Amino acid sequence: MMKKNFALIGAAGYVAPKHLKAIKDTDNNLLAALDKFDSVGILDSYFPNTDFFVEFERFDRHIEKLKRRKGVLLDYVSICTPNYLHDAHIRMALRRGANAICEKPLVLNPWNIQPLIEIEKESGKRVHTILQLRLHHSIMALKKMVDEGPKDKIYDVDLTYITSRGSWYTNSWKGEIGKSGGVATNIGVHFFDMLHWIFGGVTENIVHKRDEHNASGYMELERARVRWFLSIDYKNIPESIKMRNQRTYRSIEIDGNEIEFSSGFTELHTKSYEEILKGNGFGLIDARPSIQIVHDIREAELSPLKNDYHPLLISNAKKVQYV
């Protein structure tokens, strides 16, 4: 297979190294990279000869010159920029005749999806997104179990994800809801995609808590009742995890049984790229349900704590049994 030509937007971002590694691991070329910040020494570890730009106009002109002067065409643009810029950068990739590979969330609002579908058809190129949990071995096994289980069974699910962040988080674009979508969108969209993928569409979506550090609620899907809790606050990490000097905690309980998926994340971006390069991957239609879910969470009125809610919402709370 001939090497594909990539460009990357957002080279100084938190997630960019995963994309750089994926491009390298799949034996492809990175022709150009862009970021308004110039702290991108990470490029030397993967593609030391990549042309780097801090201004979009020069980056865009460089890609045009490669095409017209050298006949070098761009196959993919990898997008690792702040969430609110994804839509514009996807459009740029398609206008340049390249496919887009965009980090989650693909866009912030569900109404952004349809115009991209239309531009995708006009350009003949594809928009791909990273929904890496669909490729995690434990999550794939869970989906298989549900698919092969009783069709009328409704599962009780507790989802907890706490990924500690310092004060930089809320002082960056991630702390601005108009740019990141808030905690549920920024750290939770791929979990909601996973739940929808496994248990079906949403029939009820209740939000109990939503602030700059936490989000929590109760959701009913076609085949599951889900209590969920997302946080960037280290204080919410269980003591047993703190004692191991770990700052991240992931837990999924299905009918009271823990699903182990604390490991196996390191190669998921590379696996995502492998599938995309084979003509598979996840696109606009795949991403739409989770974008709708996090939008509804962002806009919902907060509900009082009654009936079903996540136990971490109340100190020393006992788990509430489903009715």
N, C-alpha and C positions, 0 to 999 in steps of 0.2 A: 504494500500500500504506500502510495506517495505521501510524503510529509505534507501536512496542512499548514497554512500560514495563519497565525493568530496575531491579534492586537489585544491589549488588556487596558481597561480603563479602571483606575482606582488602585494603582500599584502600591500605594503606601498604606492601604487599609488593612484591617485586622484579618480579613479572610483571604486576602490576595495570595499569601504563600501557598494556600491549599490549591489554588488555581494554577499558580506557577508550577507547582509540583506535578499537578495532573497533566499539564501541557508537556512537561519534560518527560514524565513517565510514559506517556503515549507516543513519544518520539516525534514531536512536531516542533515547528519553528515559532518563535515569538519575534515578530518583526518590529513592533513598536509598543511602547507603554506610556501611559499618561497619568499624572496626578499633580494637583496644584501644590502638594507638598513634595519636597525633594529628598526626604529621608527614605530612600528606596535602595539602600545597599543590598537588600535581599536579592535584587536582580542578579548580582554577581554570582550568587550561589546556583543560579539556574540558567540564566541567559545573559552572560556578561557582554555580549555584542549587540544587545537590543538597543535600539534608538529610543531615548527617553525624552519626554516633553512635559513641561509644566503648564503650557498654554494649549487649550483645545484647538485653537486656530492653526497652530504650527503642527500639531499632531495630525489634524485632518488634512492639511496641505501635504504633509509627508506621505500619507497613504495615497493621496491622489497622484503625487509625483512617482511613487513606486509603480503605480498602474500605468501611467502614460509614458514614462521614460524607460522603464525596464520591463514592462509587461508582467509585473508581479501582482497577482491578485490576492485579495484578502479573503480567506475562507470563513473565519470565525472572529467575532469580537467577544471577549470575556468581560463581563461587567461586574465590578466589585465596589461600586460607588454607593454613597448614601441612598437609602431606600427611595426618597422622593425624586431622585434623578434617574431611576431605572427606566421609566417610561421613555424619557427623552433619549437616553443612550441606546436603548433597543431600537428606536426609530432611526437613529444615526447609523447603526450597524446595517439595518435593512436597506437604507438609502445607498450605502456604500457597496451593496451587492454581497454582503456577508451574512452568515447566520449569526444569531446572538445566543450566548450562553450567559444567563443572568442569575445572580445570587437571589436567594429568597429575601423578602417577599418579591415576587416578580413585579408587582405594582402595588400601590397602596389601596386603591379603590376598585371595586368590581366593574364599574363602568369604563375603566381604562382598558379592559380586556378586548371588547369588541372592535374598537378602532385598530388595535394591533393585529387582530385576526384579518381584518381587511387589508392592512398594509402587507402582512405576511403573504396573502394571496397575490397581491399586485406585484410584489418583488420576486416571488418564487422561492423565497428563503424561509427558514424556520426559526422560531423563537423557542429556545430550550430554557428550562429552569432547573435549579438544583433542589431536588426533593430526596435528599440522601437517605432518610430513614426508610424509604421504600426498598432500599438496597441492603439494609442491615439484616444480617442473618437471623437475629432473634425476632425482629419485626416481621420478616418474611415467614418465619415459622409460625408466628402468632396468626397471621392472616390465613395461612394454610389450615390451621386448627379451626378457626372460625368458619372458613368456607366449607370445610368438610364436616363440621359439627351439625347439630340439629338446627334446621332452618328457622324454627320458631323460638329459639332460645334468645333471651335478652341478658346480656352480660353486665355485671356491675364492675365499673372501672374507676380506679383512683389514679390520676396522673399528677406527679409532682416533679417539677424541674426548677432547681435553684442553681443559678450560675452567678457567683459573687462578682460584683464589680465595684471598683473604687469610685471616688467622687468625680473622676474624669468623665464617667459615663453620663451623668446627668448634666454636666457642663459642656458636653459635646452635642453634636446634632442628634445623637441617640436619645437625649433627654427632651428633645422638642417633638411633641406628638405630631405636629404637622409635617415633620421630616422623617421620623422613624415609624410613626403609627402607634407608639407606646409599647409597653412591655409585652403585651399579648401578641402584638404583631412582630416585634423585632426578635424576640427569643422564642415565640410560641408558634409561629405560623406553620412550621414543618411538623410540629406535634399535632396540630389540628388537621393538617393534611393526612397524617398517618391515621388518625382516628376515623376520619371520613372514608379513607381508602379501605380500612378494615371493616368498619361497622355500618357504613352507609350514611345516607343524608340526615341532616339535622331536622328534628321536629320541634325542639324547644331549646332556647339558648338564654339562660339566666346568668346575670353578672352580679356577684356579691361585693367584690372589692376591685378597685381600679385606681391606682395612684402611680407616682413616678417610679416606684420600686417594686410594686406587686400588682398582680391581677389574679382573680379567682372567681370561679363560678360553677354552675351546674348545667349540664347539657344532656339532652336526650337525642340519641341517634336511632336509626331504624332498628339496630340490634344491640344497643348499649345505653346504659345510664352512667354518665361520667361526672365525677367530681374532680375538678382540676385546680391546680395552684402553680403559679409561675412567679418567680422572684429573682431579683438581682441583689438581695440583701443578705449579707453573710450571717446575720443574726438568725436567720431561718434555717441554716444548715444544721442537721441533726448532730448532737454531741459526738456520736460515734464516728461520724465523718470528719468532724473537726480534729478529733484525736489522731487521725491519720494524716493531718496536715493537708487535707483536700478541701478545695473551695467550690466544688461542683457536686451536686447530688441529683441523680435521675432515678425515678421510680415509677413503674407501672404495676399496679395490682389488678389482676383479673379474678373476680370472685374470691378475693382474699389471698390469691397466690401471686407472689412476686415474679415478674418477668425480668430476667437478668439481661440488661443491655448497657452496662456501664463501660464495656470495652467494645472494640471493633469499629471505632469511628475514624481511625487514622487514614484509611484508604478509600473512604466512601466517595470523595470527590474524584479520585482517579477512576473508580468504578463508574461514576456518573459520566465522565468524559468518554470512557470506553464504550458505553452504551450509545451515547450521542454519535460518536464517530462510526458506529455500526448502523446508524440510521434509526436508532430507537430513542431513548431518552423521554423526558416528560415536557409537554408543551403547554400552550395557553389554556386549552380545555382542561388539562389535568390540574392546573394551578387555580382555576376559577373558584371551586368550592371553598378552599381554604382562605382565599382572599375575601370572599363573602362572609365567612365566619368571623374573621378578625375585624372586618369592618363593622359587623353587627355588634361585636363585643365593645368596640370603641364607641359606638353610638348609643348603646343601651342605657336605660335608667338603672341605677343600682337597686337591687332588691334586698329586703331585710333577710337576716339569717333565720330561716325557718325551714322545716322539712329537711331537704338534702343539701349539705354544704361540706366543703373540705375541712377536715379536722384541724388543719394548721391555722385556720382563721380564728380559732378561739384557743387561748392558752389552756393546756391540759384538758382540752375537749375530748370527749369520748366519740368514737366514730358513730355517726348517725345511721341507723339501719334504714334501708330503703323500704318504703311501704309497698 
